[in-house]
Amino acid sequence: MTWNWQQPDWPDFKWDKARLAKAEERFLLGGGQFLGTVKHLSSEDRDRVIVESISKEAVTTSEIEGEILNRDSVQSSIRRCLGFATDHRRVSPAEQGISEMSVDVYRSYSKALDDRTLYSWHAKVMKGRADLRDLGCYRTHPEPMQVVSGPIYEPVIHFEAPPSRHVAREMRRFITWFNDTAPAGRRPLPILTRAGIAHLYFESIHPFEDGNGRIGRAIAEKIMAQGMGKPTLAALSATLLAHRKAYYAALEAANKDNEITAWLAWFAGIGLEAQQRTLDQVEFVLDKARLLDRYRDRLNARQRRVLVRVLQEGPEGFKGGLSAGNYATIAKTSPATATRDLAEMVACGALNRTGERRYARYHLPIPLRPTPRITIDGKGAIVIKKQGSSS
């Protein structure tokens, strides 16, 4: 198998610009819509959107790698990093580290990329890891850097990155390319094109012993913000998590050739979907704040706890609806109390009910916003499919 970096045209990527033109135009329009919406929020609502958006990305970029973090702890850590009021709860090193990197990406989006920034991000993301030889620096181990799956006795090699002795050279070339293709650089590229190339390029080098996926997605988010001139709070990781299997397959297919139109078209669809997910999230955050304010003094402690838990599921709501059994588990109460509490919440409008008796399910009284799947077809047209569509 010959990988992309082993081919004579590496890293002279080639792609069909025309196929991406409509996606790039739509991303710019959507970015303007997002920035216009955020601009007119109150400072309190703006802070709420920032915290919830950054924390969701921090949690989901970790979940893509199989690391499940506590959402409340991450959000508390992010609030602390941003200088906002927090509950000062204890957080794990992993939760603190991903929060610190995420906030740094948000704050320093306009700055050029360099080794020091990447080393800092790696040290943050790997905080608490005692098993790594190379922490806060590029890998040096002599063993092959491979992406594998399957049992140890019969592994499937999905990709093998350049050997460690080549990493410093490859990263010098990558960083030069990154800064040259920025909006103010010598060879600026459109936003989605640049983000897609950067992510594939970085993942192909795989410069760190671990954490490459999280840092690679942070690089793509930095590019989206640079392209718009403001933090976009793009829900990139949340969208990639929703399509994790396809994400891995697309990366694997792209690491064998330096003609990358198919990868960039796939990534552009993800970028547009991420942007729509962010807009949906902003609307949901505002709905959530209004709902909690309206019922803050009308619900008991159990009811508030359950309502907050349902709201944590985001714009798409609690999958399948909340049942009395779910309520009893979350509130740590008896079935009889759960039934009574739910009836009170329906009566005052804090929840809506569908079905009867054991089939009763309870839903938020705010609009659900399932983000549609967005793809780019072979001619560059933008294809939007509602959730649940079989086509």
C-alpha positions in Angstrom: 0.0 0.0 0.0 1.3 3.4 -1.0 0.0 6.2 1.2 -0.6 9.8 0.1 2.6 11.1 1.8 4.7 8.5 -0.1 3.6 9.7 -3.5 5.8 12.0 -5.6 3.1 14.8 -5.7 2.8 15.0 -1.9 1.6 17.5 -0.6 0.5 19.1 -3.9 -3.2 18.4 -3.4 -5.5 18.7 -6.4 -9.3 19.2 -6.4 -12.2 20.5 -8.6 -12.8 24.0 -7.4 -16.1 24.3 -9.3 -17.6 21.4 -7.3 -17.1 23.4 -4.1 -18.2 26.8 -5.3 -21.8 26.7 -4.2 -20.9 25.3 -0.8 -18.4 28.0 -0.2 -20.9 30.7 -1.1 -23.6 29.2 1.2 -21.1 28.9 4.1 -20.3 32.6 3.8 -24.0 33.5 3.8 -24.7 31.3 6.7 -21.8 32.7 8.6 -23.1 36.2 8.1 -26.5 35.0 9.4 -24.9 33.5 12.5 -22.8 36.6 13.3 -25.8 38.9 12.8 -27.9 36.8 15.2 -25.3 36.7 17.9 -24.6 40.5 17.5 -28.2 41.2 18.6 -28.2 39.0 21.6 -28.1 40.5 25.1 -24.6 40.0 26.8 -26.1 37.4 29.1 -27.5 35.4 26.2 -24.3 35.8 24.2 -22.3 34.4 27.1 -24.7 31.5 27.4 -24.4 30.7 23.7 -20.6 30.9 23.9 -20.3 28.6 26.9 -22.8 26.0 25.6 -21.3 25.9 22.1 -17.7 25.6 23.3 -18.5 23.0 25.9 -20.6 20.9 23.4 -17.6 20.9 21.0 -15.2 19.9 23.8 -17.3 17.0 24.8 -18.1 15.7 21.3 -14.5 16.0 20.0 -13.5 13.8 22.9 -16.4 11.4 22.4 -15.3 10.8 18.8 -12.1 9.4 20.3 -14.1 7.2 22.7 -13.5 9.4 25.7 -16.7 10.3 27.6 -16.5 13.4 29.7 -18.9 14.9 32.2 -20.8 17.7 30.4 -21.4 19.8 33.5 -17.8 19.6 34.6 -16.6 20.6 31.1 -19.0 23.5 31.1 -17.9 24.6 34.6 -14.2 24.5 33.5 -15.0 26.5 30.3 -16.8 29.1 32.3 -13.8 29.4 34.6 -11.4 29.7 31.7 -13.5 32.5 30.2 -13.6 34.3 33.5 -17.4 33.7 34.1 -19.1 32.8 37.3 -18.9 29.1 38.0 -19.8 26.6 40.7 -16.1 25.7 41.2 -16.7 22.0 41.0 -13.8 19.7 40.8 -13.0 18.5 37.2 -10.7 15.8 35.9 -7.4 16.6 34.2 -8.9 15.5 30.9 -12.0 17.8 31.3 -9.8 20.7 32.3 -7.3 20.1 29.4 -9.9 19.9 26.6 -11.6 23.0 28.1 -8.4 25.0 28.1 -7.6 24.1 24.5 -11.1 24.8 23.3 -11.1 28.3 24.9 -7.7 29.0 23.5 -8.9 28.1 20.0 -11.9 30.4 20.5 -9.7 33.3 21.8 -6.7 33.1 19.5 -8.4 32.2 16.2 -6.9 35.1 14.3 -3.3 34.3 15.2 -0.9 32.6 12.9 -0.2 28.9 13.6 3.2 27.8 15.0 4.9 24.9 16.7 4.5 26.5 20.1 0.7 26.8 19.8 0.4 23.1 18.7 2.7 22.0 21.6 0.5 23.9 24.0 -2.7 22.4 22.7 -1.2 18.9 22.9 -0.1 19.4 26.5 -3.6 20.6 27.4 -5.4 17.8 25.6 -3.2 15.1 27.1 -3.3 16.6 30.6 -3.2 13.9 33.2 -1.7 11.3 30.9 1.3 9.6 32.4 1.7 6.9 29.7 3.0 9.2 26.9 6.7 9.6 26.2 6.3 12.7 24.1 4.0 15.3 25.8 3.7 18.8 24.4 6.0 18.0 21.5 6.0 16.0 18.2 6.5 12.3 18.4 9.9 10.8 18.4 9.3 7.0 18.8 10.9 4.8 16.2 7.9 2.5 15.9 5.5 3.1 13.0 2.6 5.4 13.7 -0.4 3.5 12.5 -4.1 3.8 12.7 -5.4 0.3 13.3 -8.4 -1.7 14.3 -9.3 -5.3 15.1 -7.6 -7.8 17.4 -3.9 -7.5 18.3 -3.1 -10.8 16.6 -4.7 -9.7 13.3 -4.8 -5.9 13.1 -6.3 -4.0 10.2 -4.0 -1.1 9.2 -6.2 1.9 8.0 -3.3 4.3 7.7 0.4 4.6 8.4 1.8 8.1 8.9 5.3 9.3 8.0 8.1 8.1 10.4 8.9 10.2 13.4 12.2 11.4 11.9 10.3 13.1 9.1 7.7 14.8 11.3 9.6 18.1 12.0 10.2 18.7 8.3 6.6 17.8 7.4 5.2 20.1 10.1 7.4 23.0 9.0 5.9 22.6 5.5 2.3 22.2 7.0 2.6 25.4 9.1 4.0 27.4 6.2 1.1 26.2 4.0 -1.4 27.0 6.8 -0.3 30.6 7.2 0.2 31.2 3.5 -3.4 30.1 2.8 -5.0 32.3 5.5 -7.2 35.2 4.4 -4.3 37.6 4.6 -1.7 35.1 3.4 0.1 34.9 0.1 -2.2 32.2 -1.4 -5.6 32.5 0.4 -8.1 29.7 -0.1 -11.9 29.5 0.4 -12.9 28.6 4.0 -14.3 25.1 3.6 -11.6 24.1 1.1 -8.8 25.3 3.4 -10.4 23.6 6.5 -10.9 20.3 4.7 -7.3 20.3 3.3 -5.8 21.3 6.6 -7.7 18.5 8.5 -6.6 15.8 6.0 -3.0 17.2 5.7 -2.6 17.3 9.5 -4.1 13.9 10.1 -1.9 12.5 7.3 1.2 13.7 9.2 -0.2 12.5 12.5 2.6 14.5 14.3 1.7 13.6 17.9 1.8 10.4 19.9 -1.9 10.8 20.7 -4.5 13.5 20.4 -4.1 14.1 16.6 -7.9 13.9 15.9 -8.8 16.5 18.6 -6.1 18.9 17.5 -6.9 18.4 13.8 -10.5 19.3 14.4 -9.4 22.4 16.4 -7.3 23.5 13.4 -10.3 23.2 11.1 -12.4 25.3 13.5 -9.6 27.9 13.7 -9.7 28.2 9.9 -13.5 28.6 9.9 -13.2 31.4 12.4 -10.3 33.1 10.4 -12.4 32.9 7.3 -15.3 34.7 8.9 -13.2 37.1 10.9 -15.0 36.1 14.1 -15.4 32.9 16.2 -18.0 30.9 14.4 -18.6 28.5 17.2 -19.1 25.9 14.5 -20.5 22.6 15.7 -18.0 20.7 13.7 -17.2 17.9 16.2 -20.8 17.5 17.1 -21.6 17.0 13.4 -18.7 14.6 12.8 -19.8 12.6 15.8 -23.2 12.3 14.3 -21.5 10.8 11.2 -18.5 9.1 12.9 -18.5 6.0 10.8 -18.6 7.9 7.5 -16.0 10.4 8.9 -13.5 7.6 9.4 -14.3 6.0 6.0 -13.9 9.4 4.2 -10.5 10.0 5.9 -9.3 6.5 5.1 -10.3 6.8 1.4 -8.6 10.2 1.2 -5.2 9.1 2.5 -4.4 7.0 -0.5 -4.3 9.8 -3.2 -3.6 13.5 -3.5 -6.5 14.2 -5.7 -9.0 15.0 -2.9 -12.1 16.4 -4.5 -14.3 13.6 -3.0 -12.9 14.3 0.5 -13.4 18.1 0.2 -17.0 17.7 -1.1 -17.8 15.4 1.8 -16.2 17.8 4.3 -17.9 20.8 2.8 -21.3 19.1 3.4 -20.2 18.5 7.0 -19.2 22.1 7.3 -22.5 23.4 6.1 -24.4 21.0 8.4 -22.2 22.1 11.3 -23.1 25.7 10.6 -26.8 24.9 10.5 -26.4 22.9 13.8 -24.8 26.0 15.4 -27.7 28.2 14.3 -30.2 25.6 15.7 -28.2 25.5 18.9 -28.4 29.3 19.3 -32.1 29.2 18.9 -32.4 26.4 21.4 -30.2 28.1 24.0 -32.5 31.1 23.9 -35.6 28.8 24.2 -34.0 27.0 27.0 -33.2 30.1 29.0 -36.7 31.4 28.5 -38.2 28.1 29.6 -36.1 27.8 32.8 -36.8 31.5 33.7 -40.5 31.0 33.3 -40.7 27.9 35.5 -37.9 28.6 37.9 -40.2 29.3 40.9 -43.1 27.0 39.8 -41.3 23.6 40.0 -40.0 21.7 42.9 -36.3 20.6 43.1 -37.0 17.2 41.5 -38.9 18.7 38.6 -36.2 21.3 37.9 -33.5 18.6 37.9 -35.4 16.5 35.4 -36.2 19.5 33.2 -32.6 20.5 33.1 -31.6 16.9 32.2 -34.0 16.8 29.3 -32.8 20.2 28.1 -29.2 18.8 28.1 -30.2 16.7 25.0 -30.1 19.8 22.9 -32.4 21.0 20.0 -33.5 17.6 19.0 -34.9 16.8 22.4 -35.0 13.7 24.6 -34.9 10.7 22.2 -38.3 8.9 22.2 -39.7 11.3 24.8 -39.4 11.2 28.6 -41.2 8.3 30.3 -42.4 8.1 34.0 -39.6 5.5 34.5 -37.0 7.9 33.1 -38.3 10.6 35.5 -38.1 8.3 38.5 -34.5 7.3 37.7 -33.3 10.9 37.1 -35.1 12.3 40.1 -34.3 9.3 42.3 -37.9 9.1 43.4 -40.8 6.6 43.5 -43.1 5.8 40.5 -46.0 7.3 42.3 -44.2 10.6 42.9 -42.9 10.6 39.4 -46.4 10.3 38.0 -47.6 13.1 40.2 -44.7 15.4 39.4 -45.2 14.8 35.7 -48.9 15.6 35.9 -48.1 18.9 37.6 -45.5 19.8 34.9 -48.0 19.1 32.2 -50.7 21.1 33.9 -48.5 24.2 34.2 -47.1 23.9 30.7 -43.5 22.9 31.5 -43.9 19.7 29.5 -46.3 18.3 26.9 -47.7 14.8 27.0 -48.4 12.3 24.2 -50.0 8.9 24.8 -51.7 7.5 27.8 -50.8 5.4 30.9 -47.7 3.3 30.3 -47.4 4.7 26.8 -47.3 8.3 28.0 -44.3 10.3 26.9 -43.4 13.8 27.8 -41.7 16.4 25.6 -40.4 19.9 25.8 -42.8 22.7 25.0 -40.3 24.3 22.6 -39.6 23.7 18.9 -37.4 20.7 18.2 -34.8 21.4 15.5 -33.4 18.2 14.0 -30.5 19.4 11.8 -30.9 18.1 8.2 -28.1 16.1 6.5 -26.3 18.3 4.0 -24.2 16.8 1.2 -22.6 18.0 -2.0 -23.4 16.0 -5.1 -21.2 15.3 -8.1 -22.1 18.5 -9.8 -21.6 20.7 -6.8 -25.3 21.1 -5.9 -26.2 21.3 -2.2 -28.5 18.4 -1.2 -30.5 18.8 2.0 -32.3 15.8 3.5 -34.5 16.0 6.5 -33.8 13.5 9.4 -35.7 10.3 8.8 -35.5 10.6 5.0 -34.8 7.3 3.3 -33.5 8.8 0.1 
